[in-house]
Structure formats: structure tokens, C-alpha cells
Amino acid sequence: MDFGAVLQTNPPASRIVHLAKLAEQYGFSHVWTFDSHILWQEPYVIYSAILAETHRVKVGPFVTNPATRDWTVTASVFATLNEMYGNRTVVGIGRGDSAVRVTNGKPTTLKELRESIHVIRELGNSRAVEYNGTMLQLPWSHGSELEVWVAAYGPLALKLTGEVGDGFILQLADLDIAKWMIETVRTAADNAGRDPMSITFCVAAPMYIGTDWDHMRNQTRWFGGMVGNHVADIVAKHGEGSDVPRALTDYIAGREGYDYNTHGKAGNDHVDFVPDEIVDRFCVLGSAHDHIEKLEALRDLGVDQFAGYLQHDNKEETLRVYGETIIPALRGAKRATA
């Protein structure tokens, strides 16, 4: 099982680079960042600094979108970073949330998402692709390797992920929901003639090492609010009687709105509708033993990577315990094969 650290690019950027270096030292394989250029600092600039001061970790957005960034520019950025630092990038992408909503925009369609994945992957892998009616290729790019992992929740987005994604990003750590979503993606891949086991499954959620459960929950309750934005879209589109598990949809009944100015922040003042049960189910909290137990259960469902959000007040200690205890306990452990 691999491990990623998910960071918000709050200033100073040097702090993000420091945490990325620390994550590498403790055995994390990936360093991901939020990608919302208004709310936080520009992550693509910071990736270059991270890669320059590390040796092994891969970096990428968690997640970007096809609306606020031109697809060819995205591909060029990561192909350039790969040339500079040796194929150490990966792109996480979805329809768009905070990056588009904060500018009063809307998430892209699934058709646009599908097309963007194809264009970004082809150009990012030094191949030619048709774009806007013309064939394009980065003439200076040779041997670049770039995977595109898709973030999804709803049935149609999960189907798309199974059909075209190199990886699947599930932004919550609930075991029941993860099981349903992984099976849905695998079925879509199989129906599309793909090997379902070729898709990398990544579960992402806040990780917090501690003993004070009230404090840990209050530091990570923001995550249920963030997930609730996506769930609200699913319910609006498919209705409450859709195939989406009720554990994912029921809790948003008390949701009255969302302020993106406190998006992804501990102490978020408008996520009171998120109950403790949802925080515990969606996040990975508690002692090292608690973390290992839940991560082993996720691994047994088929999860290849756990990416832990560090938007709380215990970043360094959580990284340390992961590096010294949790990652060694799961290192080399294989995911389920069926």
C-alpha cells in the first residue's frame, strides 16, 4: 500500500515544501495539493520547488479540473516537470469544485471531463492528439510518463472513471461506500474491455493521530462539508432514490449552504450539519492502531493508496507516526485481487 500527503498551498510556500520533504523522509510516495488558484497559492509553481528539494515523491493536483486550466497547458506543465525531474508527476482531475464555484462558474460536463483526460494524457505522454480539430504534439517532449486519476462520486462519473481513468480518487474513507464505488468502477472497466485491476484505487481523507476525539472531530469536520458539496450535486441530479449509498446522501439533509472562503479549513463555521458519525466514517482518526486497522480494511477492499489530508493542527506529529509506525505496518501489503 502506498501513502500520499495532501497539502493546501497556504503561504508561505516554503512551509509546503518543508512538509513535502518531511513526507518523503517518512516514506510517503506522493505529495498532492489542492488546486484552487483563488483560494490558495498557485500549486504548479510550488511543484517545481518540491521536486527540486526531494528525490522520490511524485507530485500532482488533488484535483484539477478542465474548466479553469487549458488542457494543453496542463499537459505541458507536467511534461516539463517530468523532463526536469524524471517522470515524478501525476494528474488528479474532476469536474471542478472550489476552483470554478468561487468564480461563480459551474463544474464541467462529463463529456468535457472525458475529452480533457484524453488530451492531457496523450500530450503528457509525449504522444500526438487531436484537439480543436487539429493534431497537436509537444515537439520537445520525449519519454514523458503521465497518469491521469479521476475523482468521482456519482454513478455516471464512476462509470467514466472505469472506462478511461488510470486511477480512481475517492475522497472519503467510509468502508461501505468505498466498497460500492470500487466495485462500480471495476464493473465499468470490465464492461469497457479494460482490466479492472489496472486501475489504481486511491482513498483520500483527513488523517489525524491523537486521543482527544472531540478535538480530532472538530479539526476534521470540514471534510464532511466538502464532500457534501459533491453529494448535493448528485442528489440534485439523480434524486434521493439513486444507487448512491444512503450513508453518503442522508447526512446532507441539514445542509443549508456553503462558504468557499473557509473551504477545507479546520474550524469551518458552517459544517455543524455534519454529525460525529460521519466524521468518524469519512476520516481516519485515533491512535496508530486505529489507523492501521482501518487502512488494512481499505486495503482488503482493493485500495492501493491512502492519501491523508493534513488540514489540521497536528501535521508533523501525524506524519511522524505514519513514518515510524503505520507505513511500515502496511508497507509491501497487497490490495485485494477480487
Secondary structure, 3 states (H helix, E strand, C coil): CEEEEEECCCCCHHHHHHHHHHHHHCCCCEEEECCCCCCCCCHHHHHHHHHHCCCCCEEEECCECCCCCCHHHHHHHHHHHHHHHCCCECEEECCCCHHHHCCCCCCCCHHHHHHHHHHHHHHHCCCCEEECCEEECCCCCCCCCCCEEEECCCHHHHHHHHHHCCEEEECCCCHHHHHHHHHHHHHHHHHCCCCHHHCEEEEEEEEEECCCHHHHHHHHCHHHHHHHHHHHHHHHHHCCCCCCCHHHHHHHHHCCCCCHHHCCCCCCCCCCCCCHHHHHHHCEEECHHHHHHHHHHHHHHCCCEEEEECCCCCHHHHHHHHHHHHHHHHCCCCCCCC
